[in-house]
Amino acid sequence: MIDFRYHLVSIIAVFLALAVGIALGGALLHGALPTTQNDSGERGAETERLRAEKDVAERLSSGGDRLVDAYADRILRDRLDGVGVAVVEAPGADPRLREGIAERIRQAGGTVTARPALTDTYLDPGEAAFVRELTDQLATGIGLPRGSAHDRAGTLLGRALLRSDGKDSDDGDSGFDSAAALAGFAEAGMLGLDGEPGDAAGAADAVVVLAPAEPLAADAEAYAAVQRSGGEEPTGSRIMLDTANALEGVSEAAVLVGGPSAARPGGLVHQARAEGAAYSTVDAAGSDAGDVAAALVVAAAAEGGEGAYGVAEGTDAFMPAPLPGAEDGADGADDTADDDEAK
């Protein structure tokens, strides 16, 4: 038996598909208009038609967001029950994205255990040698992988943020001081913490990395040159990808979350997908519907799932399958009965 949540999310998906389809269709038609058209009246009518289609798409999207927000409690209920999530923020991440994701994680029954923010200093390629030295000093009692300075730093941060029973955590009680590791990075200007290091240390089961809203400023010109030459990725993005890969390596669940702009060429989500990242990615966050979908992706990752979700070309779906409630018909029936009794 399929419950209410299944039907609700299906309706929301239809709203989103309509909105995206109209927006994309309007953009394609706009691009196809002749540039030498002389009939100003016809051109004006076409412009008005495209504007009207854009307005419809925006209203559909807004309606879908309002619908999701109204029923988010039922969609997300217990999906992250008892799961601690560390939300790691890249420089340039939209603060609204951070707040929206944190709200939906809590709404799903999860706990945001830490909100560390990586700094521009951490991404500075000139600081790589210092990052490596600092990481080695703070890693007493744990093994670090071979690789770049930020492979090693990401592993250290993951060990500091996550519970000791996470993936690849065979070090046991080795004397590693998680709080001291976080404090060391914070004191060195590599990391901002929302609270005390001891509160953030060793409490998470999963990690969410928030992508920059736009390609990293220092990377924009370099990315264009890279695309022409076929060389390696720009330094700032490479540092973030090394860090995200390392966090996934020590976590039971890791998700890279961004808005639609992060999935464009040069964006961090786009680059992660291009190199076949082993963690889940999301490109539709920043709206009510997108943030709820992102929370569902985190829940799926905590259960061992992995995929690329959102609205960009090549994604698996807008959100994970099966949809919420599709496999718990009995529970769904009980939920409906409980709601009827409450009325």
C-alpha positions in Angstrom: 0.0 0.0 0.0 1.4 3.4 -1.0 0.9 6.1 1.7 0.2 9.8 1.7 3.8 10.9 1.6 4.3 9.0 -1.7 1.4 10.8 -3.4 2.5 14.1 -2.0 6.0 13.9 -3.3 4.8 12.6 -6.6 2.6 15.8 -6.9 5.6 18.0 -6.0 7.7 16.3 -8.6 5.1 17.1 -11.2 5.1 20.8 -10.1 8.9 20.9 -10.4 9.0 19.2 -13.7 6.5 21.6 -15.2 8.4 24.6 -13.8 11.7 23.4 -15.1 10.3 22.4 -18.5 8.7 25.7 -19.1 11.8 27.6 -18.0 14.1 25.6 -20.2 11.7 25.7 -23.1 11.4 29.4 -22.9 15.2 29.7 -22.8 15.6 27.5 -25.8 13.0 29.5 -27.8 14.7 32.7 -26.8 18.0 31.4 -28.1 16.5 30.4 -31.3 15.0 33.8 -32.2 16.6 35.4 -35.3 19.0 38.1 -34.5 18.2 40.0 -37.7 14.4 40.2 -37.2 13.1 43.5 -38.5 9.5 43.3 -37.4 9.6 45.1 -34.1 5.9 44.2 -33.4 6.5 40.5 -33.9 9.7 40.7 -31.8 7.9 42.5 -29.0 5.1 39.9 -29.0 7.6 37.1 -28.8 9.4 38.8 -25.9 6.1 39.2 -24.1 5.3 35.5 -24.7 8.6 34.4 -23.3 8.2 36.7 -20.3 4.8 35.3 -19.6 6.2 31.7 -19.8 8.9 32.7 -17.4 6.3 34.2 -15.0 4.3 31.0 -15.1 7.4 28.9 -14.4 8.3 31.1 -11.4 4.7 30.8 -10.1 4.8 27.0 -10.5 8.1 26.8 -8.7 6.8 29.1 -5.9 3.7 27.0 -5.6 5.7 23.8 -5.4 7.9 25.3 -2.7 4.9 26.4 -0.7 3.4 22.9 -1.0 6.6 21.3 0.1 7.0 23.6 3.0 3.5 22.9 4.2 4.0 19.2 4.2 7.7 18.9 4.9 7.1 17.5 8.4 5.3 14.5 6.9 7.7 14.1 4.0 10.8 14.1 6.3 9.4 12.5 9.4 12.0 10.3 11.1 14.1 10.1 7.9 17.3 11.1 9.9 16.1 10.0 13.3 19.2 9.8 15.6 21.7 10.8 12.8 24.3 13.4 13.6 25.3 15.5 10.6 28.4 17.8 10.3 27.7 20.6 7.8 31.1 21.7 6.3 30.9 25.0 4.4 33.2 26.0 1.5 34.1 29.6 1.1 31.5 31.4 -1.0 28.6 29.1 0.1 25.3 30.9 0.3 24.3 31.4 4.0 20.6 30.8 3.0 21.7 27.4 1.8 23.4 26.6 5.1 20.4 27.6 7.1 17.9 25.8 4.8 19.8 22.5 4.9 20.3 22.7 8.7 16.6 23.3 9.2 15.6 20.3 7.0 18.1 18.0 8.7 16.6 18.9 12.1 13.0 18.5 10.7 13.9 15.0 9.6 14.9 14.1 13.1 18.7 14.6 12.7 21.1 16.7 14.7 23.5 19.3 13.2 26.5 18.4 15.3 28.9 20.9 13.8 29.0 23.7 11.2 32.7 24.2 10.4 33.5 26.7 7.7 36.6 26.4 5.6 38.4 29.7 5.0 40.1 31.3 2.0 43.3 30.7 3.8 42.7 26.9 3.7 42.1 27.2 -0.1 45.2 29.3 -0.7 47.6 27.1 -2.7 50.5 29.0 -1.1 49.5 27.6 2.3 49.6 23.9 1.2 53.0 23.2 2.9 51.7 24.8 6.1 48.5 22.8 5.9 50.5 19.6 5.6 52.7 20.4 8.5 49.8 21.4 10.7 47.9 18.3 9.8 50.9 16.1 10.7 51.3 17.8 14.0 47.6 17.3 15.0 47.3 13.7 13.7 48.9 12.0 16.6 47.4 8.6 17.1 45.8 8.2 13.7 47.0 7.2 10.2 46.8 9.6 7.3 46.7 8.7 3.6 49.5 9.4 1.2 48.5 12.2 -1.2 48.1 15.9 -1.2 48.1 18.2 1.8 44.4 18.5 1.6 43.8 14.8 1.2 45.5 14.5 4.6 43.8 17.5 6.1 40.3 16.3 5.0 41.0 12.9 6.6 42.0 14.6 9.8 39.0 16.8 9.9 36.7 13.9 9.1 38.2 11.9 12.0 37.8 14.9 14.3 34.1 15.5 13.3 32.9 11.9 13.1 32.1 9.2 15.6 35.0 6.8 16.1 32.9 3.9 14.7 32.7 5.4 11.2 34.1 3.8 8.0 37.8 3.0 8.1 38.0 3.8 11.8 40.2 0.9 13.0 42.5 3.1 15.1 40.4 2.5 18.2 41.3 4.5 21.3 44.6 5.8 20.0 44.7 9.0 22.0 43.8 11.2 19.1 42.3 14.4 20.4 39.4 15.4 18.1 38.8 18.7 19.9 42.4 19.7 19.7 42.6 19.0 16.0 39.6 21.3 15.3 41.0 23.9 17.6 44.3 23.8 15.9 42.8 24.4 12.5 40.6 27.2 13.9 43.6 28.9 15.6 45.6 28.7 12.4 42.8 30.6 10.5 41.9 27.5 8.4 38.5 26.9 9.9 35.7 28.7 11.5 33.6 27.0 14.1 30.1 27.7 15.3 30.7 26.9 19.0 33.4 25.3 21.0 35.7 22.6 19.4 34.7 20.1 22.1 31.0 20.4 21.1 31.7 19.7 17.5 34.2 16.8 18.0 33.3 13.2 17.4 29.6 13.6 17.2 28.6 13.2 13.6 27.5 10.1 11.6 27.4 11.9 8.2 29.0 14.9 6.5 27.4 17.4 4.2 29.7 19.7 2.3 28.2 23.0 1.0 29.5 24.0 -2.4 30.3 27.6 -3.3 27.4 29.4 -5.0 29.6 30.3 -7.9 32.9 29.0 -9.2 35.6 30.0 -6.7 36.7 33.6 -7.6 40.4 32.6 -7.9 39.4 29.8 -10.2 37.2 31.5 -12.7 40.0 32.6 -15.2 42.0 29.4 -14.5 39.0 27.2 -15.2 38.6 28.7 -18.7 42.3 28.1 -19.4 42.0 24.6 -18.1 39.1 23.9 -20.5 41.2 25.1 -23.4 44.4 23.3 -22.5 42.9 20.1 -21.0 45.1 20.4 -17.9 44.2 19.6 -14.3 41.5 21.3 -12.3 42.0 24.8 -10.9 43.8 24.8 -7.5 40.9 26.0 -5.3 38.5 23.5 -6.7 41.0 20.8 -6.5 41.6 21.6 -2.8 37.8 21.4 -2.1 37.5 18.1 -4.1 40.4 16.5 -2.3 38.9 17.6 1.0 35.4 16.2 0.1 36.9 13.0 -1.1 38.8 12.6 2.1 35.7 13.3 4.2 33.9 10.6 2.3 36.7 8.2 2.9 36.2 8.3 6.7 32.4 8.7 6.8 29.5 6.3 6.5 27.7 9.0 4.5 28.9 12.1 2.6 26.9 14.5 0.4 28.1 17.5 -1.6 25.2 20.0 -1.7 24.9 23.1 -3.9 22.4 25.1 -5.9 21.8 25.0 -9.6 24.8 27.3 -10.3 27.2 24.8 -8.7 26.3 22.3 -11.4 27.4 24.6 -14.2 30.8 24.2 -15.8 33.4 25.4 -13.2 31.0 24.8 -10.3 32.1 22.3 -7.6 29.2 19.9 -8.1 29.8 19.8 -11.8 33.5 19.0 -11.3 32.8 16.4 -8.6 30.4 14.6 -11.0 32.8 14.9 -13.9 35.5 13.0 -12.0 33.1 10.3 -10.7 32.9 11.2 -7.1 32.0 8.3 -4.7 29.7 10.5 -2.7 26.2 11.8 -3.4 25.7 15.2 -5.0 22.8 17.6 -5.0 22.3 20.6 -7.3 18.8 21.9 -6.5 19.3 23.1 -2.9 18.5 26.7 -1.9 14.7 26.4 -2.3 12.2 24.7 0.0 11.7 21.8 -2.5 15.4 21.5 -3.1 16.4 21.6 0.6 13.8 18.9 1.4 15.2 16.8 -1.5 18.7 17.3 -0.1 17.7 16.1 3.3 16.2 13.0 1.7 19.5 12.5 -0.2 21.4 12.7 3.2 19.0 10.1 4.6 19.6 7.8 1.6 23.3 8.2 2.0 23.1 7.3 5.7 21.4 4.1 4.5 24.2 3.3 2.0 22.8 5.0 -1.1 24.7 7.1 -3.5 23.8 9.1 -6.6 23.6 12.5 -8.4 20.3 14.4 -7.7 18.8 17.6 -8.8 17.9 19.3 -12.1 21.1 19.4 -14.1 21.6 17.2 -17.2 22.8 13.7 -16.3 21.4 13.5 -12.8 19.8 10.3 -11.6 16.6 12.0 -10.4 15.4 15.0 -8.5 15.4 13.0 -5.3 16.3 9.3 -4.3 14.0 6.4 -5.1 11.9 4.9 -3.7 10.0 8.0 -2.7 9.2 8.4 1.0 6.5 6.0 2.1 6.7 3.8 -1.0 7.8 0.8 1.0 6.0 1.4 4.3 2.4 1.1 3.4 1.3 -0.1 6.8 3.0 2.8 8.5 1.5 5.1 6.0 -2.0 3.8 6.8 -1.3 4.2 10.5 -0.2 7.8 9.9 -3.4 8.6 8.0 -5.5 7.0 10.8 -3.6 9.0 13.4 -4.2 12.2 11.5 -7.9 11.4 11.2 -8.1 10.8 14.9 -6.4 14.1 15.6 -9.1 15.9 13.6 
